Amino acid sequence: MKLVIAVIQPTKLDSVRDALEKLNVTRMTVCDAQGFGRQRGQMTETPDTDSEPKVLRKVALEVTVNDDFIERTVDTIMRVARSGPDGAIGDGKIFVVPSEEAVQIDDGARGPGAV
């Protein structure tokens, strides 16, 4: 199992969620997030390097998937969350981390079956 954390533009949330649903990835957590990366919080393509960075609104998706779903999940998020064919600074990031255990609270199911 892997935990996929995708930090994306808020305007892409519905499209990403719909695309993942078509893959049968229907369980996720969505969190409002703020931050900055290479763009240092600037909305232009050439940020002023002397200015203080400011945080921009993003959305963080957390999706736990079984190993056989990881590539198609990451590829789908990347394809749908990208701005245009070449993408743009500020489109976001995807992090994939190991998930050692999943436990379903209602019935105690564990492992891949709980995902």
N, C-alpha and C positions, 0 to 999 in steps of 0.2 A: 504494500500500500504506500501511496505517496500523498503528501499534502501539497496542493498547488495553491500558491498565493499569487493572485494577479492584481496588480495595481494599475487601474485603467482610467481613462477619461469618463466622467459621469455620463456623458452623452452616448457612450458606447454600451452602457449596462444592458439595456433591453435587447440589443442586437446580440450581444455575447450570450446572455441568458437563453434567448431563443435558439441560437445555434447549438449550445450545449444540450438543450432539451432534445434536439433532433438526434444527438448522439446517445440519448438515454442517460445523460448526466443531469439528474434532476434535483440533487440535494446540494445546497451550497449555503454559505453564510455571506451576507453582503454587509460591509461596514463602510460608513463614511470615513474618509481619511483626508489628511492634509499633509503636504510635504513638497519637497523640491529635489531635483536631481541635477543633471547636466545643465538644464535651463536656468537653474538658480532662481526659480520663481518668476522668471521674466516671460512675458507672453510673446515677445518678438523672437526672431530667429538669431539675432545677434545681441545677446544680453550684454548690458553694461557691466564690465568686470569690477568696477569700483563700487557698485551699489550693493546695499545689504540684500541678501536673499530674502524673499518672502515666500510664504507657503501658499500653495495652490490647492484647490479642492480636487480630490481624486476619489475613486471608489476602490475598495479592496475586496476582492472575491476570495473566499477560502473554500476550496473544493477538495475533498479526499476521494481519491479514486484507486481502484485496484490496478495492479501493475499493467494488465493488458489494456487499460484505458489511458495510460499516461500520455503516450505520444499523440494520439488523436485529440485528447483534451488540450494539450499545450498548443498543438498546431491550429486548432480551431480558435482558441482565444487569440493567438497571435494574428491569424488571418482576419478575424472580424474586428479586433480592437485597433488595428493599424489604420492610420489616416492615409488613404490613397495607396497606390501600388508600392511606393517606396517608403512609406511611413514618414514620421516626423518626430523631432525631439519633443518629448512630453507625452508620447503615446502610452508610455507606461513600462512596466517590467513584469516578468513572470519568474517566480521562485518555486523550485521544486525541492521539497525536503522529505526525508524518510518519515514515515508514520509507523511507529512500532505496534500500536494497538488501537483498535476501535471498539468501543463498548456501547451497545444500544441500551439506553437507560430503562425503557419500559419492560423489556423481556430478558435483558442481560446477555443478548447475543454478542459474540466477540469475533474479532478478526474480519476477514473480507466480507463475510455475510452481514456484518453490522454496517458496512459502508452502503 
